[in-house]
Amino acid sequence: IPGPAAPGMRIRSLVRCRTCSLPPDNAMDGGAQQSSLWEPPGPGGTEQEGVPSERDGGEGPPEVKRSQPLFIHGSSRQLPEEEPRASSLPTIPNPFPELCSPSNSPILSSPALAQGSPREGTCHVVKVFGEDGACRSLEASAGTTARQLCETLVRRTRALQDHSWALVELHQHLALERCLEDHESVVEVQSSWPPGADSRFVFRKNFAKYELFKSNASLFPEVMVSSCLEANKSMAHSELIQNFLNSGSCPEVQGFLQLREAGRKVWKRFHFSLRRSGLYYSTKGTSKDPRHLQYFADLTESNIYYVTQGKKLYGTPTEFGFCIKPHKVRSGTKGLKLLCSEDEQSRSCWMAAFRLFKYGMQLYRNYQQAQARLSQPPWIGPTPLRSVSDNALVAMDFSGCTGRVIENPSEVLTVALEEAQAWRKKTTHRYSLPATCSSSPLSAAIHRTQPWFHGRISREDTQRLIGRQGLVDGVFLVRESQRNPKGFVLSLCHLQRVKHYLILPSEEEGRLYFTMDDGQTRFADLIQLVEFHQINRGILPCKLRHYCTCVAL
């Protein structure tokens, strides 16, 4: 529809798609408001001749093309007093009305409207890439948040829903990336990119997104917040950090960082301090004298990015670089404030502190909303809804000549447990314990269907994949060994380092098993090995908590 359309006209133009609901931006308590998502129907949902569609007032399935993008209504609402703002701005007569198209007005719009934030009610196309390079286009309103977009993609890819899915802003030409917060507007972030820049959104896991609220004591080491502990010696370190997080404030973080001088490729080591008034560095050692402290950056008007190829592009002393990019810097490296820490723990501490400093209590609310969504039951109402087939099931006993209905509840429970145990033994014998190694190819290859198995990838690709999805204790994957053609490798993250454990197959009395400790602990297949270490630590430094996975968009 050319030009701005009335709300009724917009809905009528998109009536060829079906709807489902997206949770609102402020649904901290599992809210009741909903926003619309337009999706194409599945197979078999094409329009037939003689069947009225929704556009004709009928109830038949609509016809839609697969190439049509999805549409997401944002949950942000415009205040009534803000509606006439555009019309109240002074209009400038256009000295060249003949250059205007018939659909445009011969009045020049205000520069603020042309270059400002996206207008409410307009639709924008957002392209999201997967880790495999595949792309999906979605049509979103200006109020669509990163959380809403992630939930849409989770449903479309049929992935497991949890709060670790994230939308990552990636600037490939600058080797910078950051994870968008759940409340950030996707369209607003995209509008800040310069035209023609090699920037994109990537949909992937980020297990470290809310790790600061789970293991805060390890994320904020005591040596980096010692200035706060001097005034609170009677309080434990973990308790002090938790008080900061509960109040939505940021602890005062300090430590040495490498700083790249502006306009030069020289890196110098300075002592930085993050205080309530901003980020400072000392020009004289670790001195905190106001005469030696220099104001470094305004974090509220900047975004913090990880540097992915620091040594190659910027000559960083280590691989643990990060960057403060002011909002006014749209393209190029000029104006970027490049920093580099000595290890991953120091960088993680600084990045978490910057997030708390910028977003404060909003970050904690995002975490609470994510926890509330996970604890919310998948059904609607106080009791789960049962299907007609479930209600029609009755317990039967066919052990005698004729069947009988079991009416005793305790006997029903006993029969159900016995049947489940018998089925478990049968499936275990069929798939997990083959009589010979060559007679059961399914047992030797059943792990290939698991999301934690990544096939033949190199050690370096494994390091990068786990690093991108979050260096959190318990993040793991299983891959084929490059040195041993019959072996496998369990790659596990612990203390922000990736460790690799060799899994070797062995045969005893005609049966195949897998082991990581020279046969002391044996497993029938890799699935059993992973499930065991998800419950028991065994020889590993920690349990298996999160598996790395890549979804196809």
N, C-alpha and C positions, 0 to 999 in steps of 0.2 A: 504494500500500500504506500504510495508516495506521500512523503511528508509525515508529520506526527499524526497519529491516529487516536481516536477516542478509545477508552478501555473496551467498550463493547465490540468495536471493530477489530481490535487486536485479538480478542478471544475468538471471534468468528474466523479470523484468518488462520488460527492454529487449531481449529476444531477437528482437523483430520488426524490428530494424534490422540492417543489415550492418555490418561492422567494417572499419576500416583503421587504420593505425598513425600515431602521433604521436611525434616524437623526445622523449626525456626531457629534463628540465631541466638535467641535468649532462652532456649528451652532447658534451663538448668535443672529444673525439677521434673523433667520429662514432659514439658509443656503441652498445651492443647492446640496451639496454633499450627497451621500447616501452610506450606507453599506448594505450588503446582510444578510438576515435572512432566514434560511431554516426551513420550517415547514412541518409537515405531512398534507395531504389533509383531508378535512372533510368527512363526510359520503357520500358514493356514488362515491368516487374518486378512486376506485380500478381499476386495469388494467385488461382489457378483452383480450380474445384470438383473434388474428387476428388484433388487434388495435395496431399500432406502438406507442411505448413509446418515451419519450424524448431521451433516450439513443440510440434508433434506428433512431433518426432524425425526428420522428413524432411529432404530436401536441396533442396526447391523454393524458389523466390524468395519472400520474405516480402511480406506486404501492409502497407503503411504509408501514412499520410496525409501530404500535403505540408506541412500546418500543424504537424506535430510538430517540436519543436526538436531540434537536434543535442545529443548528449551527449558530453562530453569528460572522461575520467578524468585527474586530475592525477597527476604522477609523484612527488609528495612522499610519503614513507613515515612512518608513525607508529612511534616506538620502542616496544618491548614494555613498558618501564617506565612509559610515559605513558598506557597504556590504562586503568588503574584510577583515574586521577586524578579523573574526574568522580564515581565512586562513593565515593571516599575523602573528598570534601568533606562538611562537616556538612549534614545535611538539616534543614529547618525544617518543622514540621507546619503544614498549611494550616488556618487557623481557619474557612474557609468551603468545606468539601469539596463542598457541594451545588452550588457554582458551577462545579465542574470537569466537563468533558465525560467521557463514559465511557472515551474513549481516553486521557485524561490521568491522571496519578497525583495523589492528594490530598497530594502533598508539593511544597512550593515549591522551585523550583530556585534555585541560587546566582545572585546578580546577575552574577557574572563570566561565567557561561555564557550568560546572556540578552543581555548587551550586549558581550561580548568579540568576539574574532575568530571567523570562521566555523568550525564544527566539521567535522572530517574525516569523509568518507564521505557527507555530505549534498550534495544537488544544488541548484544555484542557477541561475535564469534570468538571462542576461546579454543585454542588447539592445545591438546595435552598429549605428551609422548610417553610411551612406556620405556622400560630399560632396554628393550630389544629394538628400539627405534621406530616402532609402529606408532601411528598418530590417530587420534580421534578428535573430531570437531564437535563442540557443544555450543549452543546458543544460550547465553546467560544474560540476566539483567544486571544493572549496576550494583545491586545490593547482594549478589550471590557471594557467599563466603567460601573460603577454602574447605571448610568442613563439609558444607553442602555439596560441593563439587566432588570431594572424595567419596562421600556416601553414594552419590550417583554412579561413580565409576565402579565402586564395590558391587553394587547391584548389577550393573551391566556386565561385569566380568565374572559374576558369581563367585567372588572371593569371600574368604572368611572375614566377617565384620569384627573389627577391633579398633582401638584408638591409635594404633601404630601406623595406619595409612596416612600418608602426608603428600602434600603438593610442594614440589621443590622448584624454586626459581633458579634457573641455570643461565649464566652468561658465558657461552663457550669461548668467545673471543677474548674475554678477560680471565678465564679460568676461575670464575667465582660462582658459588652456589649457596643458597640458604633455604631453610624450611619455612614455609609460610605458616604463621600462626592460624589457629582455627577461626578466629574472628576477622581476619583480614579479607578485604574485598579483592577478588581475583581480577575483576575488570579494572579496578583502580591501579593495581600493580602493573597490569599489562599496559595501561595507558602511559605509564612512566617510562617505558622503553623507547629508545630513539627509533625512528623509522629505518627499516632495513637492517637492524641489528640482529646478530645471531643469538637471540635470546629465546627461551622456551620454558614451558612448564613440564615437569617430569613427575609422573605418578609412581610412587614406590613406598616401601616400608621405611619407617624411621623409629626404631625402638628407643632411641634416646630422647624423644620429644618431651616426655614428661618424667624422665628419669630423675631430675632434680627434686621432685616431690616424693620419690620412693627411696633413693639411697643418697640423701643430701649430705651425710657426713663424709662419705668417700668422695663425692663430687667437689666439695669445698674443703680441701685439706687445711688442717689447723695452722700450718705455717703461712698460708696465704690470707688468713683472717686473724692473725695474731694481734693486730691493733685493736680489734673489737674485744678479744679475750682479756686484754689488760684491764679493762674496766669491769669485766664480769668473770673474775677468777673463780668465784664460787659456783658458777654454772657450767655444766658439762658442754663440750663442744657441739655434740649432736642436738642437745636441747636448745642451745643458742641459735643454731642454724634453723631449727624447726620454728622457733619463734619469729625469725625474720620471714620465713616463707608463709606462715599463717597470717602475718600482718600485711603481706603483699609488698614488703620492702626488700631491699638488697643489702647484704652485708658488705662492709668495706673490704674490698679485695686489693691486695698489693703483691708486687713481685717484679722480677726483671723480665723485660721484653726487648727484642731486637727491633729497632725502628729504622726504616729506610728514609733517608733524607730526601726532601722534595727536590725533584729535578736531577737527582744523582742516583747512582747505583751502589752507593756506599751504605752499609748497615752499621748502626751504632747501638750499644747496649745502654738502656736507661731503666731506672726504677720507676714503675708506674703505680698509681694509686687511684682507685675508683671510689669516689666519695659521693655524698648526697648532691653536691653541686656540680659534679661532672668528673671527667677523666683528666688526670694530671700526670706529669712526669717531672722528676727531679733533675736539675742540672748539676747537682753536686751529690753524687753517690746516692745514699738512701736518706738524705736529709729531708725532713718534713717541714722545714722552716718555710713560711709563706714567701720569703724572698727567693727561694730556690725552686718553688713549684711553678710550672708552666701549664696553663690550660691547653689541652690537646684537641678535644673534639666535643661537639654537641651531639650526644647519642640520641636525643629525642628527635632530631631532624636528620637521622642517618639510619642506614641498615647495615647489619653486621653479616659478613659473608665468610665462608670457608674458602681458602685458596687451595685449589686442587692440583695445580701444576706450578707450584711456587718456584722451584729451582730452575725450571725451564724458562719461564716467562719473566720472573722478577729476580732471580738469583738469590732466593732466600737461603739463610744459613742452614735451616733444617726443613723438614717436610711439614712442620706444624704451623703453617702460616694462616693468618686471617686478615680481613680487610674491613675498614670502616668507610663506607661509601655514602657521602652526603646526598640528600635528595636532589640538590641542584646539579649534581654531576650526572649527566645523562649518557654520555659516550666518552670513550677514550680513557686513558689511565691518568690523565691530569686531574688532580684533586682527590685521588684515592689515597687513603692513609693506610699503608701496609705495615703490618706488625708480624712478629714471629716469636713463638714461645720455644722453650727448650724441650718439652715433651708433650705427649697427648693429654696427660692429666692436667697440666697447666693450661693448655688451650681450652679444654672442656670447661674448666673452672671460669676462665674469663668469658667464654661465650655464654655460659649460664648466667653469670652476673650481669652481662650486658642485656640479656633478655629480661631479667627481673627489673633492671634499672629502667628500661624503656616502657614495659607493659605493666609492671607492678601487679596489682590485684586482678587485672583482667586475665593474666596468665593462669593464676590460681583458679579463677572461675572456669576457664576453658578445661582445666584438668578435672574439676568437679563435674562439669557437664559430661565429659567423656566417661567418667566413672558411673554417673547416673544412667547413661545410655547402655552401658554394659550390664548393669544390674537390673535394667528394666526387662520384664518377661516379654517373650515374642508374641504373646497373645493379648487380646484386648478384653478387659474385664477381670473380676476377682478370681475366677476359676478358668483353667485351660479348656479350650473348646475341643471336643472330641468329634470325630467324624462318624458318619452313620455306620460304616463298617466296623469301627472300634466298639460302638455300642451293641452291635449285633453279635460280638464274639462271646462264646461260652466255653467253659472248660469241659472237655470230654475225656472219658476213659475207654480205650479200645483194647484193653488187655484181655478181656473175656471174649466169649462168643458173640455177644452183642454189646454195642456201645451204650454208655450211660452218661448222664449229665452229672458233673461233680458239683454239689451244692455246698459242701463244707468249705468255708473260706481258707482254713488252714491247710486242707488237703489240696486246694487249688494252688496255693503258694508253693507247696512241696513239689507238686507235679511240674510247675513252671520252672523251678530251680533245677530239677532233674533233667528236664528237656533242654534247658540252656546249657547245662554241663555236658550232656551228650553231644549236642551240636558243636560245642567248642572243641571237644576231643576229636570229633570227626573232621572238622576243618583244619585243626592243628596237624592231624595225621596226614591229611591230604596235601596241604600246602607247605607246611613247615618242616616235616620230618620225612623226606623222601627215602625210599628203600635204597636207591642207588643214586649217585650224583648225576648220572647221565639220563635217568629215566624221568626226572622232574625238572624240565626247563623253566616251569612257572615259578618254582621256589627260588631258583637262581636269578630270576629277573623281575620278581614281584616288586622290588624296591624302586624300580624305574618309574612306577606310577606315583610315587610319593613326592610331595612338593619340596621336601628337603633334599632330594637327590638332584644333583646338577650335572651328572655325567662326566665327560672328560673336559674339565677346565683346568687351567694351569694354577700353580701356587700363587702367582702374582695376581691373576684375575680373582682368585678367592679372597686375597687380602683386600683388594679394592671393593669387591662386592660387600663383604662384611663391614668394611669401613664406611661405605655409603649408607648402609642400613642401620648403622649405630653400633659403636663399640661398647656394648653393654654385656655384662657377665651373663653367659648362657646362650648367646647368639651362635648358631652353628649351621653347618651344612655337611653333607656327605658327597664325596666325589670319587671318581676313579683315580687310582694311583698312576702316576706317570712313569715311575721307576719299576714298579712291580705290576706286570700286566694282569695278574689275577687278583690283586689286592685292591683295597679301597682306603680312603683317608677320611677321617672325621676331623673337620676344622672347627675349632671352638675358640670363642673370645673369652678371655679372663684377664681382669685388671687392665683392660684397654689394649691387650695384646692378643694376637691370633696365634694359637698353637695348633699343631697338626699331629694326629695320632693314627698310626698305621693299623688297618684292619686286614687280617690275613685269613683266607679260607683254609680249612683243613678237613681231612676225611678220617673217620675212625669207624671200623666195623661197617663199612659201606654207607655211612651217613655223613652228610656235609654239615659243617658248622663253621661259625666265624668267631674270632677271638682277637682281643687287643692286648692280652697279658700272657702270651705263650700257652694258651690252653687252660689256664686256671679257671677262667669264666668263659663258658661256651654259649653260643646263641645259634638257634636254628636258621635264622636269616637276619638281614640287616634291620628289618622292621622291629623284630624282637630286641635287637641290640639297642636301638634308639629308644624304644618304649621303656626299657629297663633303666637307662641312664636319665630319662626324664623324671624318674621316681627316686633312683638311687645314684649317688655320685660315683661309686665304684672307684676306679683308678683315676678318674678325672678330677680336676681342681674344683669343679662346680657342676651342678646339674644342668641338663639341657633344657633351656627355657623357651627360646624363640628360634624358629628356623627361618633361614633366608629363603625367600621365594620371589619369583618374577612372574607377573601375570601378563597375558597378551591382551592388549586393548582391542 
